[in-house]
Amino acid sequence: MRTLSFFLLASLLALQGFSENELLFSGKDLDAFELKTGSWEIESDGSVVCRMERAKDKKGVERLVGMGFLWTKREFGDFALSLEYKLSEGANSGIFYRTDKNDPVQGGFEIQLMDNEGFQKKAKKALPPRKLNASFYDGVAPKGDYAKPVGQWNRAKLVCKGPRVSFFLNGQAAFSINLNDWKEAGKNPDGTENKFKTALKDLPRSGRIGFQNHGQVVWFRNIRINEL
């Protein structure tokens, strides 16, 4: 019943249509963000796209790598974030939130953005559903595969209110969870392991929002937020 109540709440929030009175990215400038010069650029269609650079790995092999996150200058706690995103073939990216920008993986939370088929084929391995597109990364799998084909725009909404976090993809409820259910470091409520060194219930309830530049091309546009 508790899980169901969260989905009902999340659905109600979505139906209410938040005023979303702050436009973080309109397609004209990146004034609301911190970023490394040249790591993200505005395209002619009004979207922002990540750029890569060539670097050598530990074995001296040159390869393309990401140039860093696109971080909001401000921190956000309770909010509704809406945006559109588009992935290139085989892309693996993410939306980080309530996060420490100096330790994004361990210092906050992530919505996985991934071309499931293309990335797993390229990596030559199958990932657990809790690490696939629209998941509460490494914590809960999405309820279904609601993504549009690679190269098409997806509509996403993330709602955070206290311990409750819900994510909607193309109008479908991907997940709705209570952070207080994550009571142990390295362990999910269903008993599966995760990579987190801190129990998720103990992480801060506010922080930066960041868009990941992970080595594959991803685009974002129409980024709006409403603080709740």
N, C-alpha and C positions, 0 to 999 in steps of 0.2 A: 504493500500500500504506500510506503514512504517513497519508493522509486516512482510509482505512478503519479503521486502528488507533485513530484518535481517536474515530470513531463507536462502535467496540466498547467503548472505555474509557468513553465517556459513557453508553452503554446499560447497562454494568455498574454504574456509579455510580447510575444511576436505579433499577435493579432492586434494589440493596442497600437502598433505602429509608432514607435518612439519619435519624438520631435527631432532627435539627432541634430541638434542645433549647432554643432561645431564641425566644420568641414576641415579635416586635417590635411587632405590633399585634393585639390580641385583640378589638377592637371596644369597649373600655371607656375607653381613654385614649390620648393621643399622647405619653406621657412619653419615649419612645425617640427622639423627633424634634425638629428645629428647624423653625420655620415662622413666617411672618408672621401676626399675629393675624387670624383670620377667613378665611385663605386656604384652609384645609382644615377640614372639620367632620365629626363622626361622625353618621351617619344612624341612624334607629331600628332598622334591620336589622343594625347592627353593622359596617357598611362605612364607609370614610372617602371623602369626595367633595370635589373641588376646587370652589372658588367663584371667580367672576369679578367684576371691577369695571369701571366706565365710565371711560374716559380718552380724551383727544384725541390724534390722531396728528399728524404734522408739518404736515399740511394743515388742522388744526383740526377734523377730522371726529371726532365722538364714536363710540366703539365699545367693545365688551366685550373686555377683555384678561385674561390670567391674572394671578394675584396672587403667584406665586412657588412654588418647589419645596417639597416635603415631604422634608427631609433627615434621614438618621440622624445622631445626635449622635456616633456612633463611626465610625471607619474600619475597613474590612474588606479583607482581601487574598485568601486562599484560602477559599472558602465555597461552600455550596449554599443558595440562596435559593428559597423556594417561596411562592407567593401565588395569589390569584384576582383577576382584573380584569374590568371590564365597561366598554364604551364607549358613548357616545351617538352618534347619527347624525352622520357626517362628522367624527368626533373624530380628532385627531392628538396623541399623547402619547408618553411613553417612560419606560423604567426606565434610569436612569443608574447606573453602578457603577465602582468604583476611580477615582473622579472628584474633581477639585478643585471644590468647590461655588462658588468665585468665578469659575470659567471652565469650566462643565460641558461645553460642546461641544468645546472644544479640549483640555481637561485630563483627559479620560477617555473612557469608552465608553458606548454606548447600545444598548438593545434598543428598536426601533421598535414602538410600539403605535398602530395606525391602523385605522379603518374604510376599507379600501382603496377600495371602490367609492364610498362617500359623499364621502370627502375629495377624490378625484380629480375627481369630478363637480363638486363645489363650486369646486375650484381651476381647473377647465376645462383640465386638462393631465394627461398620463399620466406617472407617475413610474417610474424604473428599478426593477426588482425589489429591488435592494439598499437601497431606501428604503421598502419596504412593510412591512406588519405582520410581526413576528417575525424581521426581518432583523437581522444584525450591522450596525448602521446605516451606510450608505454604503460598506460593505466587502464584505459577502456577502449574497446573497439567501437566504431560507429555502428548504428543499427542497420545500415545498409550502404550500398555503393551508390551515392547520389550525385557523383561527379559527371560533368559533361565530357565529351571526348577531348583529347589533347588538342590544344589550339583554340578552344572555345572558352568564352568567359563564363565563370561561375559566380553566383551570388552567395555571399557568406554573411552570417551574423553571429557574433559571440556576445553572450550575456553573462556578466559576473555580478552577483549580489551576495555579499557575505561569503559563506562557504559553498554556495550553489553556483555551478558553472554549466551553461548550456550552449550548444553549438548547433546552428541550422545551416544546411547547405542546399541551395536551390529550392528553398521552401520546405525542406524536409528536416525533421528533428534528428540530428545525427547522434547526439548523446545529451544526457542531463545527469549530473553527478553532484554529490555532496563531498567536499574535500575532507570533512571530518571523519569520513569512513576510511581514510588512509592513515591508519594509526601507527604503522611500523615503517621504518626506513627499509627500502629495498623490497617491499612486499605490497601487493595489491590486495584489496578486500577479498577477491576470489581465490587468494592463495598463490597466484602466479608472482614471479619475481619481476622487479623493475630495476632501473639503473640509478635510482635516486638515493642519495646518502642521508637524506633527511626525510622523516615522515611528512607527507605532503600537507597534512593538517597543521603542521608547525611552520610552514613557509609564510612569509609576509602576505597580507591581503591587499597590497598595493605595490606598484612598481612600474617600470617602463613597458611600453609596447614596442616590439621589434619585428621587422620583416627580414627573414634570413636570406643571405646571399651565400649559397652552399656549393656553388660550382656548376650549377645548371641554370639556364635562363628562366626567369619567372617575372610576370608583370602584375601590377596592382593599379587600381583606379577607383575613383569615387570613395575615398576613405573618410568615413564620418564617425563621430562618437557622441554619445549623450551620457553624461555622468548621472548616475541614479541616486 
